[in-house]
Amino acid sequence: MDMKLSPTTTLPGIKLGNLVGAAGVKSALNAKGQAGEVAKTEGFADAFKSALNSVSQAQNQASRLQREVQMENPKVSLEETMVAMQKAQIGFQSALHVRNRMVQAYTDIMNMSV
């Protein structure tokens, strides 16, 4: 099975499109349809913080569902819990890879000769 993901593909709770288009300038349109003031642009730091918050929420959701399954709540299925756990794990691994790449880029820049 071959799955291809585009750069703007979103995982539930994680907005990857924000990371890709974070450097672009967004303009707001007023009610008349004319170009209004330029809206505040979302920087990389804001996009990364938003992504980390969504990963944290996914982990909290998975933990809550695990607790409910352990307490034998009939309204929570094991399948739903396993899917939530996998989503949280994938989100955490993605955030970890981004962090590692950022640390590597910082190290490379600091080791450059002037």
Secondary structure, 3 states (H helix, E strand, C coil): CCCCCCCCCCECCECHHHHHCCCCCCEEECCCCCEEEECCCCCHHHHHHHHHHHHHHHHHHHHHHHHHHHCCCCCCCHHHHHHHHHHHHHHHHHHHHHHHHHHHHHHHHHCCCC
